[in-house]
């Protein structure tokens, strides 16, 4: 929330808006503000079956990591178990699941966490190829699949740092 001096036009408008809305809004457990007659939207997390879906997805992704010339050196085999857990918890949280990832690790800070790794165009493409292959193996609604693929593509491109 930004600071406004008492009596400014912005504060008066904000105050009027809150008076109009008071009693007609509720805050869900995830902090989303909704109208009292508006049901919480079912999330992708709910529709795909929860955390088990994301653990399965990420496990399928990691099945190909060790043999990949770009990703294998970035992902030590002894860290696969913890890495699967971290990525599955992150994706679950992102898609509407519980905030377990943030509770355990704090803010995701994806660019900062990936900065030590040399993520070139080839490494990005290798990661995305394996991840999309894992998505293709999963049973899910085509609309949810399209949303998940679009996010993974965006994330992969944003994390490229070399």
N, C-alpha and C positions, 0 to 999 in steps of 0.2 A: 504494500500500500504506500502511495506517495504522500508526502507531507503537504498539507495545505494550511494556511493561516485561518484562524477562526473568522468566520464571516465572509470569506471569499465567495465569489459566484460559484466556483466548483464545489465548495463545501455545502452551500445552500442547495444546489441541484442534487448532490449526493444524498443529503439529508432527506429531501423530498422523495427521491427515488426509494430510499429505504423505508420511509413511512408508507408509501404506496404498496410496496412489496411485502412488508412485515406481516407475518401470519399466513402468507401464501407460498412460502418457500420452505424447503427442508434441505438439510445437508445429509447426503449419503455417507456411509462409512469411509468411502474413498475421497471425501471432500467435495464431491460434485454437488452443486446446488441445483435442485429440481423443483418444479411446481408440485404442489401437494397432490394434484390429480395425475401426475406423470409417473408411470412405473419405471423403476430402474431398467435401463437397457441391458439386455443379455449381451455379454461380451464374447469376443472370439475365444477367450480362455474357457468360458462356460460351454460354448458350442462344440469345441473340439474335445472336451472331456477333462479339462484341467491340467494339472502339472504332469500327469502321466504322458500326455501327448507330447509335451515339450521335452521331457526326458527321452522319450523314444526318438523324436526328431533329431535331437542333438547327438544321441548315441549313434544313429545311422550316419550322421555327418562325420563323426569321429572314426567310423570304420574305414574311411578312405584317407584320413589325414596322414597316417604313418607312411603310406606309400607315395604320397605326393611330393614331388621334388621341391616345390616352393614352401608348402605348409609343414611337411615333416620336420625340418629343422626348427621351425618356430614353436612347435608343439611337442615338447618332450613326452615320450610315451608314459613315463611315471606320473605325469601331471594330468593325464586324460580323465581320470575319475573326478578329481576336483574341478577340472575345467568343464566337464559335462554338467556337473552340478551348478556351477556359476552361470553358464550360458543358459541352461534350462530355467533357472530361477529368474534370470534377467528377462528372458522372453516371456515367461509366464506373467511376471509383474507388468511388463509393457503392454501385454494384451488383456489386462484386466484382472489378473490374479492377485493374490495377497502380496503385500510389500516385503516379502521375506528377503529378497535380494538386497534391498536398501537397508533393512534392519541388520543384516549381517555384514554388508560391505560399504554402506553409506551411499552417497549419490553415485550413480553409474559413471560419470565422467569418462565416457567412452574414448574420446580422443586422447585424453591424458593417459589412460590405462594402456592404450595401444601405441603410444608414441615411442616406447623403447624398441618396437619391432619395425623392421624395414618392410613396409607394406607398399609394394610396387604395383603397377598395373597388372603384371603377371600374377603376383600373389593374390591381389584382389580378385582377379578372374578365377583363379584356382579355388579360393574360398567360396566364392559365389557359385561356381559350378558344382562343388561338392554339396553345398547347402541346398541348392535347387534340386539336385538329385535326391537328396533326403526328403525334401518336400514332396517330390513326385511319388515317393513310396508311401506317403501318408494318405489315409482316407479322410477327406474333408470336403465340405461344401465348396463348389467352384468360386463363389464370391469371396469366401474366407481365404481360399488358396490365393486368389488374385491380390487380396490385401496383404497377406503374409509375404508373397513374392515381391510386391512393390516395396514393402518396408525393408526386406533383406537387401534388395538391389540398392536402395537409397543408402542404407547403413554401410554397405560395402564400399560404395563410392565415396562416402564422407570420411571413411577411416583411412583411405589411401593417403600416405604421407611422404612418398618419395616418387 
